Amino acid sequence: MAQLVHNYLDKLDELEDVIKGNADNILGAIDLDELLKDPEGYLLALGDSFLKEHMDEIEQASKEGKKFAEAILKKL
C-alpha cells in the first residue's frame, strides 16, 4: 500500500512541477500598465488564461486521484 501512495504522490509532483514552472514565467508577462488600469479585471483574465492553459494537467490530476481511490478501495 505504501508503494501505491508513493507512486500517486510522484505523479502529482510531476504535474505540480509543470504548473509551477509556468507560474514563474507568468510574472514576466504581466503588463503593468494594463494591471494598473483595471487590477481586478486584469488579474481575473490572467488567472482564467492560466487555468485554461493548464486544464490538461488539472484533468490528469483528477484522473490520478480517481485511480488512486479505486486502488485503495480494492485493497480494503
SULPEVEN-V806383 format. One record per pair of residues at least 6 apart in sequence whose ideal C-beta (glycine too) atoms are under 8 Angstrom apart, sorted by the first residue. I is the first residue (numbers start at 1). GAP is how many residues later the second one is. Records with the same first field share a line. If there is no record, write none. Layout:
# SULPEVEN-V806383
I: GAP / GAP
This chain:
# SULPEVEN-V806383
1: 71 / 74
4: 64 / 67 / 68 / 71
5: 63
8: 56 / 60
11: 53
12: 49 / 52
15: 42 / 45 / 46 / 49
18: 36 / 39
19: 35 / 38
22: 28 / 31 / 32
23: 27
26: 20 / 24
30: 16
31: 11
34: 8
35: 7 / 8
51: 7
